[in-house]
Amino acid sequence: MSQQRSAKLRLIFAMAMFGTIGLFVRAIPLPSSVIALVRGAVGAAFLLLVCAARKSLPDGAAIRRNLKYLIPCGIAMGFNWILLFEAYRYTTVAVATLCYYLSPVIILLLSPLLLKEKLTALKAGCIALALVGMFLVSGVVQSGISGEALNLTGIALGLGAAVLYACIVLLSKRLTDISSYDTTIMELGISAVVMLLYNLVTVDFSALTCTPTGLASLAVVAIFHTGVCYALYFGSIAALPAQTSALFSYIDPVVAILLSALLLREPMDAFSAVGAVLILGSTLLGEVLEGRKKK
């Protein structure tokens, strides 16, 4: 098997597994901030072990040089997870995931302001398509503003997570001469420290209880989704073109939407299905535009 084919298979597996995270988060009866803390700490430790096994320890000089961007990225990552995990609890996994996948469109919207990039008519069209898709997915058409199916809290949380993820991506564009492993280890570690401080202020740890199923699900999210899948993800994208990696990333929301309908029995009507296609289509088009620009 060729190296590139092997890398594609690893990336497909990792993205498909990322699409299952909502199922496991739903089963964890702990505050989202605690889940984010465990995920950041365990994920950073696991990736450090992977680097040690590969005999490629973090580059201290590169980390110090980029610290002014790594710190806000790590902070944003922690709160991004809190908002996403809360979104899973307030709305369906499918809707939360689709809101989260508006982040590429948010990047298109913010790029003219932060990166001084021109907002072309085609990019504006992507944004418009995504907004129409979001309107359809939200449930307003089916239920009206006061309808029970409409959960503005869950949608707002998902969009908030998307904004924070977009901030991480935009800040990461300013990183120079640092590996993806070093970047991720630092961002996970910083997010864990920030989440620890946040939890010490907001959570009564003595009152926390968790079922065996919840603990098992937490272990899967921390060790498997964050540790194993991150290692597979970063190990595979290094051997693939950037645009191939970007296109394969859409396996994640597709899997999440399918599992939401098949396993959680969360309904998706025709309006929501059309909205999902518009959102994913607009973000996919945005990725293709970005890839062409880099060429």
C-alpha positions in Angstrom: 0.0 0.0 0.0 1.4 3.4 -1.0 2.2 6.0 1.7 -0.4 8.4 0.3 -3.2 5.7 0.2 -2.4 4.7 3.8 -2.5 8.4 4.8 -5.9 8.8 3.1 -7.3 5.7 5.0 -6.0 7.0 8.3 -7.5 10.4 7.7 -10.9 8.9 6.6 -11.0 6.9 9.8 -10.1 9.8 12.0 -12.7 12.1 10.4 -15.4 9.4 10.7 -14.6 9.0 14.4 -14.7 12.7 15.0 -18.3 12.5 13.7 -19.2 10.2 16.6 -18.0 12.5 19.4 -21.5 13.9 19.9 -22.9 10.5 20.8 -20.4 10.0 23.6 -20.6 13.6 25.0 -24.4 13.1 25.3 -23.7 10.1 27.6 -21.4 12.0 30.0 -23.3 13.5 33.0 -20.6 16.0 33.8 -20.4 19.8 33.1 -19.0 20.6 29.7 -16.1 22.5 31.3 -15.0 19.3 33.1 -15.2 17.3 29.9 -13.1 20.0 28.2 -10.5 19.9 31.0 -10.1 16.1 30.8 -10.0 16.2 27.0 -7.3 18.9 26.9 -5.1 17.3 29.6 -5.3 13.7 28.4 -5.0 14.7 24.7 -1.8 16.8 25.4 -0.3 13.9 27.4 -1.1 11.3 24.8 0.4 13.4 21.9 3.5 14.0 24.0 3.9 10.2 24.4 3.4 9.8 20.6 6.2 12.4 20.0 8.4 10.7 22.5 7.9 7.3 20.8 8.8 8.9 17.5 11.8 10.6 19.1 10.7 14.0 18.1 10.3 16.0 21.2 8.7 19.5 21.1 10.8 22.3 19.7 11.1 24.7 22.7 12.5 27.6 20.6 9.6 27.4 18.1 7.1 27.3 20.9 8.5 30.3 22.6 8.6 32.2 19.4 4.9 31.6 18.7 3.7 31.7 22.3 1.8 35.0 21.8 -0.5 33.2 19.4 -0.5 29.8 21.0 -1.9 31.1 24.3 -5.1 32.8 22.8 -5.5 29.7 20.6 -5.4 27.4 23.6 -7.9 29.6 25.5 -10.2 29.7 22.6 -10.0 25.9 22.1 -11.1 25.3 25.7 -14.2 27.5 25.5 -14.9 26.3 22.0 -15.3 22.8 23.4 -17.6 24.0 26.2 -19.9 25.8 23.8 -20.0 22.8 21.4 -20.6 20.2 24.1 -23.4 22.4 25.6 -24.9 22.8 22.1 -25.2 18.9 21.9 -27.3 19.1 25.0 -29.7 21.9 23.9 -30.3 20.8 20.3 -29.8 17.8 18.1 -26.3 16.5 17.3 -27.0 17.2 13.6 -28.0 20.9 14.2 -25.1 21.5 16.6 -22.6 20.0 14.1 -24.0 22.0 11.2 -23.7 25.2 13.2 -20.1 24.3 14.1 -19.3 23.7 10.4 -20.2 27.3 9.6 -16.7 28.2 10.8 -15.2 28.2 7.3 -17.9 30.7 6.3 -17.2 32.8 9.3 -13.5 32.8 8.3 -14.5 34.0 4.8 -16.5 36.8 6.5 -13.8 37.8 8.9 -10.8 37.6 6.5 -11.4 41.0 4.9 -11.4 42.6 8.4 -8.5 40.7 10.0 -6.4 39.5 7.1 -7.2 42.4 4.6 -8.4 39.8 2.1 -10.9 40.9 -0.6 -14.5 39.7 -0.2 -15.3 38.6 -3.7 -18.8 38.1 -5.1 -18.2 34.3 -5.0 -17.2 34.4 -1.3 -20.2 36.6 -0.5 -22.4 34.0 -2.3 -20.9 31.2 -0.1 -21.8 33.3 3.0 -25.4 33.9 1.7 -25.9 30.2 1.0 -24.7 29.3 4.5 -27.1 31.8 6.1 -30.0 30.5 4.1 -29.0 26.9 5.1 -28.8 28.0 8.8 -32.3 29.5 8.6 -33.7 26.2 7.2 -31.9 24.0 9.8 -32.9 26.2 12.7 -36.6 25.1 12.4 -38.1 28.6 11.9 -39.7 27.6 8.7 -41.4 24.5 10.2 -42.3 25.8 13.7 -42.2 29.6 13.7 -40.2 31.6 16.1 -42.0 30.2 19.1 -42.1 26.6 18.0 -41.0 23.8 20.3 -38.7 22.4 17.6 -36.7 25.6 17.5 -34.0 25.8 20.0 -32.2 29.1 19.7 -30.0 28.3 22.8 -28.5 25.3 21.1 -28.1 27.1 17.8 -26.4 30.1 19.5 -24.0 27.8 21.4 -23.1 26.0 18.2 -22.5 29.3 16.4 -20.4 30.5 19.3 -18.3 27.4 19.1 -17.9 28.0 15.3 -16.8 31.6 15.9 -14.1 30.5 18.4 -12.9 27.8 16.1 -12.6 30.4 13.3 -10.6 32.6 15.7 -8.2 29.6 16.3 -7.8 29.1 12.5 -7.2 32.8 11.9 -4.7 33.1 14.8 -2.9 29.9 13.6 -2.2 31.6 10.2 0.2 33.8 12.1 2.3 30.8 13.5 5.7 30.4 11.9 8.1 27.5 11.7 6.3 25.2 14.2 5.1 21.7 13.6 1.4 20.7 13.8 2.2 18.4 16.7 3.9 21.1 18.7 1.0 23.5 17.9 -1.6 21.0 19.0 0.2 19.8 22.1 0.6 23.4 23.3 -3.0 24.4 22.5 -4.3 21.3 24.3 -2.1 21.9 27.3 -3.0 25.6 27.5 -6.7 24.8 27.2 -6.3 22.3 30.0 -4.7 24.9 32.3 -7.3 27.5 31.5 -10.1 24.9 32.0 -8.7 23.9 35.3 -8.7 27.5 36.6 -12.2 28.0 35.2 -13.5 24.8 36.8 -11.9 25.7 40.2 -14.0 28.9 40.2 -17.3 27.6 38.7 -17.5 23.9 39.6 -18.0 22.1 43.0 -15.9 19.0 42.4 -17.1 17.4 45.6 -20.7 17.4 44.2 -19.8 15.7 40.9 -21.1 12.2 40.2 -20.7 10.1 37.1 -22.1 6.7 36.0 -19.8 3.9 34.7 -21.2 4.6 31.2 -20.4 8.3 31.6 -16.8 7.5 32.8 -16.3 5.1 29.9 -17.6 7.7 27.4 -15.3 10.3 29.0 -12.3 8.0 28.5 -13.3 7.4 24.9 -13.6 11.2 24.2 -10.3 12.0 25.9 -8.1 9.0 24.9 -9.6 7.9 21.6 -11.1 11.0 20.0 -8.5 13.5 21.3 -5.4 11.3 21.6 -5.6 8.5 19.1 -7.6 10.4 16.4 -5.6 13.6 16.7 -2.4 11.5 16.2 -3.9 9.8 13.2 -5.1 13.1 11.8 -1.8 15.0 12.1 0.2 12.0 11.0 -1.9 11.7 7.8 -2.3 15.3 6.8 1.5 15.6 6.7 1.5 13.2 3.7 -1.4 14.6 1.9 -2.1 17.8 -0.1 -3.9 20.5 2.0 -7.0 20.5 -0.3 -7.4 16.7 0.0 -7.3 17.0 3.8 -9.9 19.9 3.6 -12.3 17.9 1.4 -12.0 14.8 3.7 -12.9 16.9 6.7 -16.5 16.8 5.5 -16.7 13.1 6.5 -17.1 14.4 10.1 -20.4 16.3 9.7 -21.9 13.7 7.4 -21.2 10.9 9.9 -22.6 13.0 12.7 -25.8 13.8 10.8 -26.3 10.1 9.9 -25.7 8.8 13.4 -28.0 11.6 14.8 -30.8 10.2 12.7 -30.1 6.5 12.9 -28.9 6.0 16.5 -30.4 8.9 18.4 -33.6 9.0 16.4 -33.3 12.8 16.0 -35.6 13.9 13.2 -34.4 15.7 10.1 -37.2 16.9 7.7 -36.9 18.1 4.1 -36.2 21.7 5.1 -33.4 20.7 7.4 -31.9 18.3 4.8 -31.8 21.1 2.2 -30.3 23.5 4.9 -27.6 20.9 5.6 -26.7 20.6 1.9 -26.5 24.4 1.6 -24.3 24.7 4.7 -21.9 21.9 3.8 -21.9 22.9 0.1 -21.1 26.6 0.9 -18.2 25.6 3.3 -16.9 23.1 0.8 -16.9 25.7 -1.9 -15.1 28.1 0.5 -12.4 25.4 1.0 -12.0 24.9 -2.8 -11.7 28.7 -3.3 -9.0 28.8 -0.6 -7.1 25.9 -2.2 -7.2 27.7 -5.6 -6.0 30.9 -4.1 -3.0 29.2 -2.5 -2.1 27.6 -5.9 
